[in-house]
């Protein structure tokens, strides 16, 4: 049957909107006119909606009931609980399906899919789910149909098992590899990284089948592993030629120093930027002075990316699809072509650039008494990096001759005001975890030559406070005007998670009241600061929190303790910021409509949240692989560290001199009868008294590096904490030590800061 059998072609996007609406769990049967009204479409589009519904009925995707009410075909046959949505895969094999929000129907609760009920669904697939009640509460379902595949190509590792060519797929929680058939003629060897296209997706009953599309190269090559991760997470480095052409046209039309009449000329106001020394994009700058009332006037200038990215253009669509820049250790995959991100919208020193400025008048105590947002043009007088500002703060007089008097005073004033704002946030109950990010240093070939932890110094905190203030000011302004926008929300943690956290903290002997109080969480963070248990406790707090997301629905940011908050300060690298800029621009120019339709914002928010998480996972994965490559050359060498997690199967050790985390299997420990004690997080031997507790200081040896499974196995050398308390312990490798090694499935990566995106040193850290 062809398209002509069903009449004229229809708009696929409109068809999808209608299907999402009708398949939504909260849908109540209405006629086509009701669908048209709920979708908020223009009046003239009703005939098109009616024709599209008719076409979908003819295709069997929808059905008519009495009085021309529109239903799903399953509803007609009695299966009323079939829902469509996006499948999200968990590492343990189970998953969740998120129903698509559309029309007047708000986002519905995610549907839990047990591992045996996922079928062949993979991350991002659009699926149909049969919903049933769950004994645990909430909704549970079974995947009954794959409506659309999110992707068919995957990266993996080639190997041979029982004389059959197979590929283990990266990032797919499936123990069995997929079959790839005859590979004769392909330049592929055992352990090579490849890209395959699945022709049969694996499920619980059968293995998958695939065809090798590309041989990336040896998994021993660090550059190849970066490419494999990019394929695994669907990261596209090159921009389409048409997108580059549009960026080039914007560059050709731009005349530096030509300031439009509708912008405030701030080029005479002293302005500076503070960024990492190796930053590639500069999208925010600061001005600060005192006015005649004695109040501070803080101006946060943000690159006006929206001026160079027309709504609906190919440039815009590409940026929306990417949704975020991705910062890998050896490259940046930008959201926008570099003609814009590193030129037109980059606030480079001694250049005039177009900006959006947030002006906040504050008292000496940090109270905002006036705020406004407007289009502007600035001249960046000075570029400083974080290291320089830290040195300035340690010894200001050493910098008096190196900076102009205006910039010298500006840096001092910025620090003064920022520390006031920081103290205010802390007193209000804002939560900040101490989980320094890992920064790896690469040589010219892309190989790791070292790694270190990046601390959140006062220079970072100065910029962080001003970015938070600007983001909050914009969100409060839009909320006061009741204009819908894409906010950055962080829901309060679930009560059961906080109760579990309470048990964990008390088991470690840390005194605290109920952690349902944010101030008690603050106290716990302070009590473990600088102690061996600091990382484990901070990480446990992080895991108890909800994820920060983009959404239009009104909700506070729990970690920041802000009722109004959005992302506005990084439009070069985050699409939600660009979306908010456009809302602000329409408001400043008194254009209507000012806000975006709610269904558009809901869908866009979910898309951007997913892309942000995808980028974070990719960044962590590349860092993990790079570190494993480095450690593979150091088998047998010692790795001092702290026990960061304890399980019945063994414990995790986080290196103190080198920031790697590995697993010590209970099978490799000195011979004993071990039992895991939840209270105190202890693995205790009851025959010989060996004891391994969360926070213990240990020395381990690098035992095994498994690049294919991306895991690090360690063996115990000495438990220094036990030795100090109880005398010399048994040494690994002695007769009492089994010396065996066992893999463990955890391999979890480290997060950074509650409700915020972790950043590498090539971008601005901790700008929420």
N, C-alpha and C positions, 0 to 999 in steps of 0.2 A: 504494500500500500504506500502511496506517495503523498507528498504535501498537498497536491492538487485534489486528492480524494477528500480532503477535509476542508476545501475552500482556500481562501487566501492565507498567506503566512501571517503569524501574529508576532508581537514583540515578546521575545523569550524572557526579558526582565519582568515585564508585567505578568506573564504567565507564572513565573516563579513567585512573585508577590502574592498572587491569588492562591496558589497552592499552599504557601506557607501560612496564609491566613486561615484557610479552611482546615488544614491539618493541625492547627494549634490546639493544645489541650483545652483551652478556655473557649473555643469557638462554639457559638450557638447558631443553629441553621438560620440563614437569611437568604433573601433573593439577591440576584446580581446587583440590584440597586443598593441594597444594604452593604454589599461588599465594596462597591464604588464609594459609598459614603464613608465607610470605616477606614479605607485606605487613604482618605483625604485627598483624592485626585481632583483635578479641575473638572468643572461641570461638563465641558465639551468631550471629556474622555469616557463618558458613560457608554456610548455605543461600542467603543473599543473593548471596554470591560465585558459587556454583554456578549460580544462575539468571541472573546477569549475564553470565557466560561463555557460557551457552547462548544468550542473547539476542544477544550480539555475534557468535556463530557464525551464527545465523539472518540477521543483517544483513550477513554476508559480511566482517566486520572481523577475525574470528578463524576458526580451523579446527581440527577434531579430527583427530588422527592415530590410529594403533593404540593400544589400551589407554586411550583417552580422554586422551592427551597433548594439550596445547593448544599450537598453533603459529599463525604468521601464515599467511594464504592463500598468500602467495608462497613460503613454505617448503615447502608441500605441492607446489607446481608446480616446485620446484627453484631458485627465486631466494632463496637463503638469506641474502643480504647486504642486505636492505632494512631500514632503520632509520628511526625517527621521531625528530624533535627540533625545536629552535627555531633558526630561521635568523637569523644575525647578518650584517649587510651592512657591507662596507668601502667607503671612499670611491672606491677604484680599480675597483669593479665586482664583484670576487670576494666571497666570503663564507665563513662557517663555520656548521656545524650542530652544536649541542650536544645530544647524546642526553639524554633526560629520565632523571634518577636516580630509582629507585623500589625499594621492598622492600629486600632484602639486597644488591642490586647497586649498587655505588658509582658515582660519577661516571665516565663514560667519556671518552676523549680526543675533543676536537673534530674534526670531519670537515671538511677543506678542500674548498670548492666553487669551481672555476675560474669566471671570469666567463661563458664560453659555456655553462656547465652550471647556472646559477642559475635558468633558466626565468623565470617571472614572480614569483619569491619576493621578498618585501620584509621589511624589518626586523621581527623578532618573530613572523613567520608560523610556524605548525607545519607541517612538511613531512615527506614521506617521501623518503628518499635511498637510491639504489643505491650501495653502497660498493665501491670497488676499491682495489687497492694503489697507492701513489704512488712514483715514481722518487726522490722527495726523502726518502722515509721517511715514516712516519705514514700516515694514512688520507686518501683523496680520494674524492669522490663526485659524484653528479649528482642534482639534484632531479627526481623523477619524478611527484610529486603534491603539491598544496597541500591539506593536511588541514584547516587552519583559518586564516583571515586574522586577523592581529592587529588590523588596522584597515582601514577603507575610505575614510576621509576624510583629506584632506591639504590643507595650505596651499600656496599657490603664487602666481605672478605672471601676470596676464592679459596677453595680447598678440595680435597679428594677424600671421600669416605666410601669404603667398600667398593673401590674402583669406579665410583660414580662422581662426576663433577658437581659440586654443590657450592652455594654461596650463603654465608651467614649474614643476614640483613642487619645493618646498623640501626640501633634505636628501636627495634621491633621486639616486644616481649614474647618471643616465640623461640623455644629452645631448639627446635628442629630447623635445619637449613632448607633452602629451596633448591630444587633440582634445576640444572642448567643444560643438561644434555651434552651433546658432542661439542667439544671446544677445539677440536683439531683445526689448526690454521690460525688460531688466535695466539698472540704473544702474551700468554698468561701463565703464571707460575703460582705454586702453593704460597698462600699468604698475601698475594697481590690484592690491592683495592680495586674494585670494579663498580660499574654502574649497570644495573639490570632493569629490564622492564618485565613486570609480572604479567604472565598470560593466564595463570591460575593462582588466585590468592589462597594462602594457607588458612585452614580453620582447625577446629578441634578434631576433625576426623581424617584429614588428609594433608599431605605436605603440598607446598606450593610449587609452581613451575615458572621458570623465567628464562629470558634470553639476555645474554651479555651484550650491552649496547656500547660500552666504553671500558677500556682498561686504563685506569688512572696511573698505575705503577706500583712499585714495591711499597708495602706498608712500613718498611724501614725508613722511607723517605719522609721527613717531616712535612714537606710541602704537599705531598700527596695526601697525607692525613687531613690537612686543612681543606683540600678540595673535596675529600670524602665527606667531611662534616658539612660543607656547604651543600653538597648534593643531598645528604641525609635530611637537612632541615629546609631544603628548597630555597636556598639563598642564591639569587641571581646577581652576579657582579656587573655584567655589562648592561648598558641601557640600550633600548631599541634606537635605531638611527633616527626615527621620526622625533623621538623625545629629545635627543641631542640637538636636532635641528631647531626645535622650539626654544631650547635653552640658549642656543647660539643667537637666535633672533632677539631674545631678550637682552643678551649682552651687547649686541650691535646697537640696540635702541637706547641703551643706558648712557647718559652723559654725566660723568662725575662732576659734582658741584652745581648741577642744575637742580635747584630746589623748587618744587611746585608751590604755587601760592597757597594751597590749602594745608601746608605743613608748617609747623613752628620751626624756625631756624634757631637751632641750639649749637651751632658750630663754634660759637664764642664761649660756650660753657666748658669748663675744664672737665674732661672725661677720660676714664681709663678702663682697661680690661685686665682681669687677672685670670689666668688659665694655666693648665699644665704646660711645662716647657716644650712638650712635643705635640701640643694640640694642633688640630688641622682645621677646625672650624671655630669661629669666634662670633657667637650670636648674642652676647649680652655685654653691656658696658654700664659703668656707674658714674653718676655725678652726685655730689653731696655738699651742701652749704647751709649756713644759718640765715634765716630771714630777719626782717626788722622786729618781729615779735620775740626773737630769741629761740624760735623753734627750728628743728632740722627740716630741710627740704631734700628728701632723698628722691633721686630720679633713676629709675632702672630702664635703660634703653635696650630694646630687643629688636634684632634685625627684622625688617618688614618683608619677610619672605612672600607674603600674600601678594605684594606688589608685582612680583616676578612670576607667579604661578597662577595663571587665570583659571577660574573655576571651570571644570568640565573639559579642560584641555588634555591632550595626551600626556603632557607633563604632570598635570594634576592627577590623572588616573593612575599613572605609574607610581607617583608618590603615595597615593592612597593604597595601592596594592602592597607596596613595600611596608608602609606604615611607620617604619623606624629605620634609622641607620644601625648597622651592626658593626661592633668594634671587636675584631678578632686580634690576637696578638701580633700577627704579621701583615694585616691589611684591614682596611675599612671598606665596608660595603655601604655606600651612602644612600640615603632616601632620595636625594636630589642630585642631579649631575653636578660635577665639581665647578662648572662654569657659574653655577648659582651658589652652591654651598661654600666654595672656597674663593669666590670672587664677588659677584654682585651683592650677596647677602652676608658677606663676611666683614665684620667690623674691624678691619685691619688698621694698624696704627698709621697716623698721618693721612687718613683717607676720609672723605666725606661720604657718609652712607645714610640710606633711608631707614628709619626706625619707627617703632611704636613705643611711646614713652609712658611709663606709669609713674606719676608724681604723687608722693606721699608726704604730707606735712606731719611731723611727729614732735611731741614734747621730749624733753630730756629723759623722761621715764619710758619713752617708747610708745606712748599712746598716740594713735592716729587721730588727728583732728580734721583732716581734709585729704581727699584723694581724687585724682582724675586720670583719665587715659586719653591720649591724643596722638595723632600722626606727627612725626618730627623728622629732622635731619641733624646728624651730629658729626663732629670731627673727633676721632680718637687721638688724644694727645700722648698716650703712653700705654705700651703693652708691658705688663709684668707677669711673671709666673709665680706659682705658689712658693717655690723654694726661695725666691728673692724676697717675697713678702714676709716669710717666716724669719729670714735673716734680718730684715728691717725691724720686725717686732722685737727681736732679741737685742738689737743694738741700733736704735734709730739714728743716733748721731753719726754713725759710720756712713749713712746714706744721704746726709744733708747736702753734700757736694755732688752726689750722683743724680739727684732729681731736681727738677725745678721747684722753687718754693711752693708753688700752687699744688703740684702733685705730692710733694713731701707732706704737706698739711692734709691733703685729701686722704692719703693712706692712713694717717693717724686718726682722722675723724671717722673714717669707715670702721676701723677697729673699735673705737669707742662706742659708736652706736650699735654695731653688730653684737657686741658682748651684752649690751642692755637687752636687746631683742632676744638673745639666746637665754639669758637668765629669766626673762619673762615667760618664755615658752616652757622652760623647765619647771617653774613654779606653777604653771597651769596644768602640768601633768603630761607634757609631751614625752614620748618614749624614744630613746635612742640606744640601739644595741652596739656593742663593741665587737664587730666582726670585720676586721681589716681585710680588704681585698688582696688577692694574690696578683702581683705584677711580675711577669717573667721578662728577662732580658735576653734578646736574641742576637746572634752574630749575623754577618751579612748573608749567610746561606739559609737563615731561618731556623738554625739550631739553637737550643737553649744553652746559654752560658751561665745562667744563674737565675734565682728567683728570690723575691722578697715580699714583705707585707707593706702595703701602703696605709699609713696612718692618717687619721682625720685631724690635721693640725689646725691651728687658729686661722691660718690663711684660707683654708678650705671653708672654715666655719663662717668667716666674714661674708664670702660670696653666697654661701648656702642661706644665711639669714635673709639677705636682700632678695634672693630669688623666691624664698618662701613668702616674704612680705608682698612681693609683686603678684605672685600667683593668688594669694589670699585676697588682695585688694580687687583684682579683676573679677574673681568669682563673687565677692560680696556685692560689687557694683551691679553685675548682671542679675544676681538674685534679688536685689532691691528693686530692680526694674521688671522682675518676673519674666525675664527672657530665657527661654530654654537654651542650654549649652551643654557641651560635653565636659562634665566635671571629673575630677580625680577623686574617687571614693575609696574608703577603707573601712569596711564594716567592722563593728566590734567582734571580738572572738566569741566563739560558741562557749556556752557555760561549761559543757562537759570537757572541752579542751582545757579550759582554765583549771578545772578541778583536777585533771590529770597532771597539769603543770604543777599545781599545788603539791600533789603527792610526790612528784619527782624532786622538787626543791627541798621539801621537808625530809625526804629520804636521804638527802645529802647532808642533813644536819643544819640546814640554813633556816633560822627562825624567821617566820613571816606570818602575817595574818592572811586573810583570803586574798588571792591574787585577782579577784574580780575588781579590786581597787587598783587603778593604774598607779597610784602613789606607792602601793606595796610592791608592784613590779619595779618601779623606779628604785626602791630601797634594795631589792634583791640584786639588781644590776650593779648598784654601788657597792654592795657587800662583797661581791665576787671580783670586783675590779682588781686586776693585777695578780689574782690567785690562780692556781693550776686549773680550777674548775670553771674559770671565766668563759672560755670558749664554749664548753658543753652547755652551761646554763644559758648563755645568750642564744645559742643555737636552738635550745629547747623552747625558749620564749618565742623565737621567730617562728618555729614550726607550729606553735599554738595559735598563731595569728591567722586572720583571714588574708586573702590576697587583695592587694590594691588593684582596682580596675577602673576603666573609663565607662561612665554611664551618665545619662541625663537625669535620672531619678535623684531626688534630694536625699543626700545621706552625708553624714559627717566623715571626716578623715580621722579615724580612731587614734592612730599613732601620733599624729601631729596635734590632735585635740583642736582641730579647726572645724567649725560648722560650715564654712564656705571655702572651697578649694578647687582649683583647676590647674592644668598645666598650660602655661602661657609663654614660658621663658626659653624654650628651645625649639622654635619652629623649623630650624634647619634639619633637625634630626628626629622630630616626633610629629606625626601627622595630627594628633589631637590638638597640639599647640597651634598648628596652622588653621585648624577648623575654628578654634576660639578666636584667633586673629581675625578671621573673616567675619565672625559675628560682631566683634568689636568694631571692625571697619564699617560695616553697614550701619551700626549705631552712631558712630562718629560722623558719618556722611549723611545721616538721617534718611537712610534708604529702607524700604520695606519690600518683603518681610525681613525683620531683623533676625529672628531666630530660625532654626531649622526644624522641620517636622520631627515629631517625637520618634516615629518608626525609623527614620533615617539615622537619628542619633543613637538609638538603641543598637541597631545593627552595626553601625560604624564603631561604636564603643566596644562591642564584643570582638569585632575584627581586629581593632588596634590592640586590645588586651591580649588576644591570642598571638598576634605578631610580636608583641613585646616579650611575651614569655618564650616564644620560639627563639628569639634573638638571644635571650639570656641563656637558654639551654645550649645553644650553639657556642656562645662565648665560653661557657664553663667546660664544654666538651673539648674544645680546641686546647684550652689551658691544661686540662687533665692529660690529654694525649702528648702535648709538648713536654710536660714534666715527666711523663712515663718514658718517653724517648731518652730524656736526659738521665733518668735513673737506671735505664737498662744497661748503661755502660758502667754502672757502679754496683753491680751485684756483689754482695758480701760486705760492702762498706757499711759503717755504722750510721744510724739516723736517730739522734736523740729527739725525744718528744714527750708528749703528755697524752695519757689515755683520754680520748675524747668521746668514747661511747662504749658501752658494755652490753653484750648480748649473751644468751646461753651458749652460742657457738664460738665465742671469742671476744676480742675487743678491738676497737679502732685506735690508732695512734696518729696524732697530728704532730708533724715535725715542728721543732722550735727554732732550729737554725735554718732549716729548709722547709718551706710551707707545703709539704705534701701530706696526704692522709692515706694510710694503708691499714690492712687488716691482719691481725695476729690470730690464727686459728687456735682453738683450745687443744687441737690435736698436736700442735707444735710446742705446747707449754711443757714445763717439767712434769714428769709423771705424777699424777695425783688423781683423786676422785673429786672432780669439780662440780660445784652447784652454783647456779646464778641466784643471787639474792637481790630482789628488786629494791628492798630498803637499803639504801647506801650505794646502790649500783655497783655491786661487787661480784666478782667471779672468784669463789673461794674453794680451796682444796681442803678436804677433811681428813686426808691421810697424813700429808706432810706439812700442812699449814701454809701452802702458797696462797697468796692473796693479791688480787688485781682489782683496783678500785678506780672509778672515774676520777680523773685529776691526778693520778699517780704519775710521777716523773720516771720515765723509763728510757733505756737505750735499746734500740732494736737494730737488726741487720736487714739490709735489703735482700729479700729472699727470691722473689719471682716477679717479673713484670710481664703481664699478659696484655699485649697491645691489641689483640683481636677482641678480647672481652673488656679491655680498658680497666684493668684492676691491678692493684699493687699488694703483694703479699709480703709480710714482714715476719721475722723470727725474733723472739725475745733474747736479749743479751743480759740485761740487768734491770731489776725494778728498784730504783734508788730510794723511793719512798718506803717500801717494805724493808729495804736494807737498813735505812736509818732507824726504823722503829723496832725491827726484830733481828737484826744481824744479817750476815751475808746470805742471800738467797741462792738457790740452785741456778747455774748458768745454762743457757740454751746451748745445746750441743754436747752436754755432759751425758753420762749414762742415764741420768734421770730424765733427760729431755728426749722426747720421742723424735724430734727433728723432722716430723712430717709437716706437710703443708696442705691446706685445703682452701679451695676458693670459697668466696662468699658472695651472695647476689647483691649486696647493698650498693656499694659504689656510688653513694649519693654525693652530689656536688654541694658546694657551700653557697649560701645566699649572702646578701650584703646588709641591707637595712630595711626595716619594716616599711612596707608600702612603697618602696622606691626601687628604681631600677639600678642594678649594680653597674658601675662604669669602670672602664679601664683607664689607664693614665693618659690615653690619647684623647679622652674627653673629660668634661668637667665632672669631678666626683661630687656625689651627694647633692646635686641640684635637683630637688624634688619637683 
